[in-house]
Amino acid sequence: MYSNRSKSSVLPSGGGAALIDPSDALILLLDHQSGLLQTVKDISISDLRRNVEMIAKLAALLEIPVITTASEPAGPNGPLMPEIHDYAPHAVYVPRKGEVNAWDNDDFVAVVRSTERKTLIMAGVWTSVCVMFPALDARAVGYDVYAVLDASGDPSEMASRVSLARFVQGGVKPTSTNALLSELHRTWARPEAADLAKLYGLVAPNYAAVAESYARAQQAAREAA
């Protein structure tokens, strides 16, 4: 069982008061299944998979618990993308009994509750179903819920726009992978800084090029000294 750390992430200045507290965060990756991924049209599959990979790596690095689940993985929706459990080996998989809405599954909800964490970070395929339904249900029972939109996907741009509107109406907070990374990162003055920097190259590949150019310039300066 995970428990909340006693140390607050809110600074004396008030910084962090409106941000996610990593010690209270739980990541739910819902139905990132091979069959469903082929129906996604609002984001490229390569971008979607890279963003999910980043979240898995971030969770492992910062020791944030992860729960995964899939609806009918033996059917046409397909198995979960393997990157999640490869990069977040601590992730807990909860099988369902055919429920479309993960929150309809008692085992899934029980595992969520067992973590004693109240801030849920969700991503999945489809956004309008696999993320939307459990997000609204979790919000209704008092959880603080974030939906990572670019680690999720839908069959059309229209579905994405409708999903965003319904999230906001239902009190679910939309976010993105780079915002999530930065929000949980908070400061470069931490021992994981070098590893966190590598994750920025996943969510913003051009940043990786900037970092490589900077490292080479620093090397050249040292060699010339």
C-alpha atoms as one frame of an Amber mdcrd trajectory, in Angstrom:
protein
   0.000   0.000   0.000   1.179   3.481  -0.830   0.716   6.232   1.726   0.972
   9.982   1.518   4.238  11.486   2.679   3.878  13.906   5.549   6.075  16.585
   3.961   4.025  19.161   2.104   5.008  20.186  -1.428   3.671  23.706  -0.810
   6.442  26.256  -0.222   6.285  29.061   2.372   5.735  31.462  -0.523   2.580
  29.552  -1.449   4.248  28.072  -4.508   2.706  24.723  -5.383  -0.585  25.300
  -3.582  -2.532  24.912  -6.828  -0.319  22.192  -8.300  -0.292  18.402  -8.114
   1.322  17.018  -4.970   3.392  14.013  -6.142   2.981  12.328  -2.755  -0.800
  12.290  -3.251  -0.777  11.405  -6.964  -1.900   8.160  -8.582  -1.557   7.534
 -12.324  -4.276   5.555 -14.116  -3.466   4.398 -17.663  -6.666   3.101 -19.196
  -7.139   0.891 -22.240  -4.038   1.833 -24.246  -4.759  -1.250 -26.360  -3.287
  -2.130 -29.742  -6.638  -2.400 -31.513  -7.994   0.853 -30.099  -4.762   2.696
 -30.950  -5.447   2.035 -34.638  -8.679   4.040 -34.415  -7.046   7.190 -33.019
  -7.177  10.152 -35.418  -6.723  13.254 -33.241  -3.017  12.644 -32.485  -0.339
  10.629 -34.253   0.183   7.180 -32.788   3.925   7.793 -32.470   3.314  10.941
 -30.416   0.689   9.218 -28.281   2.908   6.229 -27.514   5.905   8.473 -26.781
   3.850  10.542 -24.351   2.576   7.443 -22.554   6.150   6.151 -22.402   7.217
   9.417 -20.773   4.500   9.142 -18.127   5.531   5.576 -17.326   9.181   6.599
 -16.983   8.233   9.628 -14.877   6.148   7.479 -12.553   9.023   5.045 -12.052
  11.542   7.847 -11.491   9.407   9.687  -8.921   7.943   6.509  -7.382   4.353
   7.432  -8.217   2.027   4.391  -8.242   0.469   3.366 -11.543  -2.643   1.288
 -12.198  -3.393  -0.072 -15.656  -6.433  -1.876 -16.986  -7.903  -3.075 -20.272
 -11.359  -3.995 -21.487 -11.429  -7.397 -23.183  -7.701  -7.602 -24.103  -8.327
 -10.969 -25.798 -10.821  -9.352 -28.208 -10.429  -6.908 -31.103  -9.468  -4.038
 -28.751  -6.183  -5.890 -28.302  -3.584  -6.095 -25.522  -2.072  -3.156 -23.679
   0.913  -1.456 -25.296   3.923  -3.119 -23.608   5.866   0.107 -23.023   3.821
   0.935 -19.927   4.839  -2.074 -17.877   8.316  -2.147 -19.435   9.099   1.365
 -18.199   6.960   1.278 -15.043   7.482  -2.267 -13.758   5.821  -1.320 -10.484
   2.509  -0.707 -12.305  -0.411  -2.833 -11.129  -2.651  -4.340 -13.802  -6.316
  -4.835 -12.886  -8.323  -7.043 -15.268 -11.942  -6.185 -15.930 -14.930  -8.374
 -16.652 -16.031  -6.582 -19.797 -17.013  -3.250 -18.232 -16.527  -0.308 -20.610
 -16.172   2.068 -17.663 -13.272   1.021 -15.418 -15.073   2.620 -12.460 -17.851
   0.036 -12.897 -15.343  -2.647 -11.896 -15.223  -3.181  -8.121 -11.688  -4.604
  -8.193 -10.348  -1.565 -10.049 -11.967   0.897  -7.640 -10.729  -1.136  -4.659
  -7.124  -0.939  -5.882  -7.466   2.816  -6.429  -8.826   3.278  -2.914  -6.126
   1.064  -1.382  -3.440   3.571  -2.392  -5.087   6.197  -0.159  -4.228   8.811
  -2.775  -6.841  11.362  -3.807  -5.262  12.988  -6.881  -5.874  10.862  -9.985
  -3.963  11.467 -13.203  -5.715   9.661 -16.057  -4.902   8.939 -19.678  -6.303
   6.387 -22.076  -7.891   5.423 -25.369 -10.576   6.535 -26.123 -10.520   9.864
 -24.308 -14.264  10.273 -24.743 -15.010   6.893 -23.152 -12.134   5.121 -21.395
 -10.948   8.308 -19.689 -14.182  10.271 -19.581 -16.387   7.790 -17.732 -14.072
   6.897 -14.818 -12.877  10.504 -14.586 -16.400  11.818 -14.079 -17.290   9.018
 -11.653 -14.110   9.539  -9.615 -14.727  13.273  -9.529 -18.289  12.654  -8.304
 -17.003  10.783  -5.237 -14.464  13.419  -4.278 -11.244  12.688  -6.156  -9.197
  15.476  -7.735  -8.918  14.314 -11.346  -6.584  15.332 -14.169  -6.930  14.110
 -17.769  -3.708  14.047 -19.825  -5.117  14.799 -23.253  -2.059  14.146 -25.426
  -1.431  10.784 -23.746  -4.973   9.888 -24.779  -6.659   9.619 -28.149 -10.023
   9.666 -29.880 -11.441   8.686 -33.278 -11.882  12.320 -34.370 -11.094  15.937
 -33.573 -14.804  16.446 -32.876 -14.704  13.760 -30.195 -11.685  15.489 -28.656
 -13.404  18.875 -28.530 -16.552  17.419 -27.006 -14.459  15.518 -24.451 -12.598
  18.654 -23.397 -15.868  20.548 -22.915 -17.384  17.756 -20.851 -14.251  17.420
 -18.718 -14.383  21.091 -17.830 -18.120  20.972 -17.137 -17.602  17.959 -14.867
 -14.711  19.430 -12.893 -11.990  17.263 -14.456  -8.787  19.234 -15.102  -7.291
  18.883 -18.586  -3.507  18.848 -18.876  -0.715  17.732 -21.212   2.336  15.536
 -20.847   4.831  18.394 -20.820   2.762  20.292 -18.238   2.503  17.140 -16.111
   6.252  16.563 -16.306   7.043  20.134 -15.302   4.397  20.202 -12.567   5.778
  17.088 -10.902   9.385  18.121 -11.565   9.079  21.507  -9.791  12.804  22.243
  -9.414  16.137  21.413 -11.021  17.660  21.317  -7.526  16.864  17.658  -7.000
  18.890  14.454  -7.384  16.798  13.175 -10.333  17.399  16.342 -12.408  19.570
  14.711 -15.080  17.069  11.900 -15.599  14.168  14.346 -15.689  15.971  16.358
 -18.363  15.986  13.279 -20.597  12.206  13.017 -20.264  11.787  16.520 -21.699
  13.350  15.163 -24.866  10.432  12.746 -25.160   7.640  15.298 -24.802   9.526
  17.948 -26.811  11.994  16.279 -29.223  13.350  19.682 -30.273  14.382  20.244
 -26.653  16.546  17.135 -26.915  18.335  18.753 -29.847  18.846  21.944 -27.816
  20.302  19.931 -24.940  22.635  18.056 -27.292  23.855  21.314 -28.851  24.452
  22.821 -25.414  26.356  19.756 -24.217  28.553  19.822 -27.319  29.249  23.548
 -26.891  30.221  22.966 -23.269  32.531  20.141 -24.331  34.168  22.331 -26.977
  34.701  25.107 -24.429  36.412  22.695 -22.046  38.637  21.324 -24.792  39.670
  24.851 -25.817  40.515  25.917 -22.256
